[in-house]
Amino acid sequence: MQLVFATNNRHKLFEARNKLLNTNIDIISLNELNFDEEIEETSDTIEGNAKIKADCINNRFSCDVFADDTGLEVECLHGAPGVYSSRYAGEHVSYEDNVTKLLYDMQGAANRKARFRTCIHLILNNQHFVFEGIVNGKIIAEAHGKGGFGYDPIFVPEGFSQTFAELPLDVKNSISHRGKALDLLATFLSTR
């Protein structure tokens, strides 16, 4: 089965292909469709942004497609950065800029609880389906590790002492928010 992943993020594409490696799902990238436009994420929810991206590609190419959006929700910041996670420090900023702003905003916070939440929106045969993955954890005071991307160097998942950026990729993928959502997607597709 061919399925387009509506993302330009090479880290997400690699993670999805790695996660679905031993399935009958052939993930097609936007690059393979010669689509390099930025899809504007205008929703105030991660579910809404995932739908916007999937709808855009489905409307343009009339294909089966899935898209995801992810937010880091920090308890002491009332769920921020949430839907604005990728642009928390502003538009067109680096991962490091976002991490620096988050750590600054959390200075002195005793409550370090946070969770990553991913929503996948699938359009299959013109029907819409939603899958969600959540991983709970905490934000540490300084970055550790060179792997992963985004907030991975400061997020320690529950039950672990290492950040996502320190964990081997196969371990991270087995417990991550995106990994859980991709598992639900793969299970669903296996019944189709």
Buried (B, 14 or more C-beta within 10 A) or exposed (E): EEBBBBBBBEBBBEBBBEBBEEBEBEBBBBEEBEBEEEBEBEBEEBBBBBBBBBBBBBEBBEBBBBBBBBBBBBBBBEBBBBBBBBBBBEEEBEBEBBBBBBBEBBEEBEEBBBBBBBBBBBBBEEEEBBBBBBBBBBBBEEBBBEBBBBBBBBBBBEEBEBBBBBBEBEBBBEBBBBBBBBBBBBEBBEEE
